[in-house]
Amino acid sequence: MAVGYLLWIGLFLVDFFSIALPHYLEAVFSLLVGLLIIQVACQVLVTVTERFAVRMGWTSYVAGTASEILSTLPEFVVIAFLVPVSPLMAFIVAMITIYNNALVFSIYSYFLPKDCKGKYLMPKPITDAGTQVLIAGGALGLVMGLVMLILSSKGHPKHAFEAIDLAVIAFLLLAIFVVYLYKLVRDLGKEEEEVQITLKLTNDEIAERQQMAFKNVQRSSLSRITLLLALGILGSFLGGEKVAVFASLAIDDMGLSGIVAAMILAGFAGMSEYVILWTSHRKKEYGIALANAFGGIVQLMFLIVPFTFIAIAYYQAFVNPSHPDLPILFSVPNILLVIFLFPTFHVLASLLENDHTMDILDTTIMVVLVALLLLLLVVYGTVLG
């Protein structure tokens, strides 16, 4: 983290003393420094969650889900900084990152250790509540996409999202997320209870079972956990500010289209989560790794996207309604980003329900599906958007 903060101070001094740098160089440095700080901030926030989970006696999957939620704080900050620069870019970054994370989950699932039948049994939270929210997300994407497609037809007066539209959609998504979390925690509690009863575990054995899930996690005091939390939050804000600088330079000074710049940001934005995923996998903490991988889809769809919609709605209604990006149009790239949620989530849910594992064919199907969307965005989105 010290390296990231030092680099941030270096860029701050360059701005303070008005040292002129080429636009492309300043953009690259801002992106690298911002992502480096965000990556470290995410790791710190995950460490905070793990150490707190040890104190609270959580299961590894609950800890992984909590760490994934907390590690999205940098993404909240990035979106908050991006909205004033380009609300459209904030929208596109949030949506594309969903597909990126779905792709990462599919690829990672293939490399999980298999049993003698070549299978890896997914945790119940993924195959039960997880597939339910995937179906819900896909259905909402299909409905929204079709409505956008119909309203964008020639002659219809409504051709863009009003602030109230975004707020209502955000509320619906958040409602699903709250119920999902409730069902997740409730089902995990019941499942753990059944295991303890079936195995007739004593209190000491139950405590040992909980400790084994976090054998690689250092025990810390609440004061140290609080300090790490403060550092993670600070890193989130500093990194998010630099990513917003990159976005501004890329669009205003380097002439990149919003979609291309958003795809670059979306590609790098998930790097911190992918590092956390790899780190957990190397420690053989597969529950935490899977929770982070799958949570990267669910939290993006039902937490980050609603926050993005609310931020855009507030900015559109109360701050700068005349921004060139506003209102968010029912354009070709926006319709593609929304309507492709249905096939992506439907296929992923179907594959998980099929045999609760992912093989090479399942992974290939997901790769082709996401690649098709990105290809359509690049070829047609920048031309017709």
Rosetta blueprint (number, residue, H / E / L):
1 M L
2 A H
3 V H
4 G H
5 Y H
6 L H
7 L H
8 W H
9 I H
10 G H
11 L H
12 F H
13 L H
14 V H
15 D H
16 F H
17 F L
18 S L
19 I L
20 A L
21 L L
22 P L
23 H H
24 Y H
25 L H
26 E H
27 A H
28 V H
29 F H
30 S H
31 L H
32 L H
33 V H
34 G H
35 L H
36 L H
37 I H
38 I H
39 Q H
40 V H
41 A H
42 C H
43 Q H
44 V H
45 L H
46 V H
47 T H
48 V H
49 T H
50 E H
51 R H
52 F H
53 A H
54 V H
55 R H
56 M H
57 G L
58 W L
59 T L
60 S H
61 Y H
62 V H
63 A H
64 G H
65 T H
66 A H
67 S H
68 E H
69 I H
70 L H
71 S L
72 T L
73 L H
74 P H
75 E H
76 F H
77 V H
78 V H
79 I H
80 A H
81 F H
82 L H
83 V H
84 P H
85 V H
86 S L
87 P H
88 L H
89 M H
90 A H
91 F H
92 I H
93 V H
94 A H
95 M H
96 I H
97 T H
98 I H
99 Y H
100 N H
101 N H
102 A H
103 L H
104 V H
105 F H
106 S H
107 I H
108 Y H
109 S H
110 Y H
111 F L
112 L L
113 P L
114 K L
115 D L
116 C L
117 K L
118 G L
119 K L
120 Y L
121 L L
122 M L
123 P L
124 K H
125 P H
126 I H
127 T H
128 D H
129 A H
130 G H
131 T H
132 Q H
133 V H
134 L H
135 I H
136 A H
137 G H
138 G H
139 A H
140 L H
141 G H
142 L H
143 V H
144 M H
145 G H
146 L H
147 V H
148 M H
149 L H
150 I H
151 L H
152 S L
153 S L
154 K L
155 G L
156 H L
157 P L
158 K L
159 H L
160 A E
161 F L
162 E L
163 A H
164 I H
165 D H
166 L H
167 A H
168 V H
169 I H
170 A H
171 F H
172 L H
173 L H
174 L H
175 A H
176 I H
177 F H
178 V H
179 V H
180 Y H
181 L H
182 Y H
183 K H
184 L H
185 V H
186 R H
187 D H
188 L H
189 G H
190 K H
191 E H
192 E H
193 E H
194 E H
195 V H
196 Q H
197 I H
198 T H
199 L H
200 K L
201 L L
202 T L
203 N H
204 D H
205 E H
206 I H
207 A H
208 E H
209 R H
210 Q H
211 Q H
212 M H
213 A L
214 F L
215 K L
216 N L
217 V L
218 Q L
219 R L
220 S L
221 S L
222 L H
223 S H
224 R H
225 I H
226 T H
227 L H
228 L H
229 L H
230 A H
231 L H
232 G H
233 I H
234 L H
235 G H
236 S H
237 F H
238 L H
239 G H
240 G H
241 E H
242 K H
243 V H
244 A H
245 V H
246 F H
247 A H
248 S H
249 L H
250 A H
251 I H
252 D H
253 D L
254 M L
255 G L
256 L L
257 S L
258 G H
259 I H
260 V H
261 A H
262 A H
263 M H
264 I H
265 L H
266 A H
267 G H
268 F H
269 A H
270 G L
271 M H
272 S H
273 E H
274 Y H
275 V H
276 I H
277 L H
278 W H
279 T H
280 S H
281 H H
282 R H
283 K L
284 K L
285 E L
286 Y H
287 G H
288 I H
289 A H
290 L H
291 A H
292 N H
293 A H
294 F H
295 G H
296 G H
297 I H
298 V H
299 Q H
300 L H
301 M H
302 F H
303 L H
304 I H
305 V H
306 P H
307 F H
308 T H
309 F H
310 I H
311 A H
312 I H
313 A H
314 Y H
315 Y H
316 Q H
317 A H
318 F H
319 V H
320 N L
321 P L
322 S L
323 H L
324 P L
325 D L
326 L L
327 P L
328 I L
329 L E
330 F L
331 S L
332 V H
333 P H
334 N H
335 I H
336 L H
337 L H
338 V H
339 I H
340 F L
341 L H
342 F H
343 P H
344 T H
345 F H
346 H H
347 V H
348 L H
349 A H
350 S H
351 L H
352 L H
353 E H
354 N H
355 D H
356 H L
357 T L
358 M L
359 D L
360 I H
361 L H
362 D H
363 T H
364 T H
365 I H
366 M H
367 V H
368 V H
369 L H
370 V H
371 A H
372 L H
373 L H
374 L H
375 L H
376 L H
377 L H
378 V H
379 V H
380 Y H
381 G H
382 T H
383 V H
384 L H
385 G L
